[in-house]
Amino acid sequence: MTPAISVTGLTRRYPDQVALDDVHLTIGTETITGLLGRNGAGKTTLLRILAGQEFPSSGSVRVFGSSPAENENVLRRLVLVREDQAYPEFGYPDFKVCHALRAASFCYPRWDAGLASSLLEDFGLLPGKAIKSLSRGRRSALGITIGLAARAEVTLFDEPYAGLDAVARQIFYDRLLAEYADFPRTVLLSTHLIDEAAALFENVVVIDRGRVVLDTAADGLRGMVTTVSGPVLAVDSFTEGRPVWERRGLGSQASVVMVGQVSGEDRERARSLSLDLTPLSLQQLVVHASGGSAGAGSLTGRTSA
């Protein structure tokens, strides 16, 4: 089966930087993937190239087996909603929410007007409101409405909920999951609210300095990395021969970030050694994978002495 997204050797250079550097990535159909990483890592550039809004310097990008650039057959099956989403006014200074929805309905063959109306009600958006008068959060809500109501086979969200409060973000998560259950599609969601959105993800892709540093199933990450804390000698004994990312010490106490699943036998041994085992959250794991801590690296880690 042809993957929804296939990226091979993708590089995007600007005069002053390399935004993407030899990226290889495959994303299957009907999955929700978290696209994670620090600001400036290359996430937005990747999404813009996938949406045909920017051209690669080298490499290959395919959506449903074809290049998205200037390809109407692909672009009508794809929607990108960005944090700084702009809405053309088409010469009308009072371009309204309802006008944006109507314009979107012409672009996407699977557009659902009923869903769009329901989402406007959920977010408290008035169809007759001028877009230029919307707050940042309301503009984000409009972008989310278009992204979901388009029901595009590939749906790309780039930090879509800037300015939304916790209640509105939960509405987005709930409606995204409900839509995905009823109308499965390929969703790629870039977000800095990693732990808040973690339950959505079937797959996780982490980009750092333009390179993919982690690409794996989300289930495989859960419980894969653990902080082991306690007396120095006990920590050293417990982690001996195991891959580790980081070690910190303070007096007689030590803390080690250890890679690998922890078994029931391991937990019994940890209790006997008075050690505390704390699984890393997805956000903490992304920080390490992105090189945010000394010694961080791939999930193979390095072996403790």
Steps between C-alpha positions, in 0.01 A plus 500: 500500500628847410575699817318828553831687532842393379807722540843398372821699541308825549720805546391865515771763501465872555782752452572508874403151616403144416142451620476132403799271453460166319164414654360150441145438620207271421152550645228248433136562428246548780737586783542790742864598524656752736763720331711623790812702564630837609431834334703525182546124470348493151143385572321789329729479197421129465125563521516782247687277254250217553219747427667623182554848645878478480747316280780270618861578413555129434338168572160350431160571660195291412143520626296199386786422263514840326680827554269753670663804339253668260303176487129570539410132519715466814427840654123442496564194719714695747448785746757695704398715797777719638546696821526821296221402261416784263159549339491686167237772491447484123464878497238502776626672820213347699570144390306290751523158661218371280685622191813308600296184549328542165833550325637189671198298387602560138852368564426171672271239338430330836400825672230457767300819554306347789823418684629852437185652652524266800862596560420871479242445773745301712757779479250783535585642157241718327473442122441870438808615689768680295820297503718809547323563833559150640736444791796268456312216667190550285713497185652172620151361557407596144809323366416186697143513370621512140762231563248254642201585279714458187526130583810493281674166469822663620441757776797705619481711817792732585452624859132553416371617838707810582299721734242233587429430866507151651126445445520592131808281452314207652216562256754473219644174634155348552369602159819387326473153655128476421561605139790260465283213627217579258710610202854360533770711340872571530556772761836664567488727806786728597472620860701625795230383745641151474373332815157657456465352151698178560193275524407590142817367340541160339844598371758757602753679279757727666701748294808677632717740299335390178551127553264224612641374831207279598231326292307228677163374622379687807416177684860392469614814683279458803715372785806480274701766687514519880668723755670290769566696821648409838830424674799522265620143546151358458438704184833390354426136578149513354600675175826313440515372142182684395470781244476842666448855374600708797646480850481756780640480849471701819694375800396145580200510261492442125248513216541316169278508191493136389377365167306173482182343630490434875384150593319388812824345619673835447240673714543250780875551491456879498285479813760289675765761414277792612493641150230716341400415140317776310405457133577802284201677353488543123598864538803411712595234247481752216725738694761226531464380141540860380831534680357719774701316767861394515548148373162479333489293186309232320297235678796269481674735742848416626591232748553590864841408636 
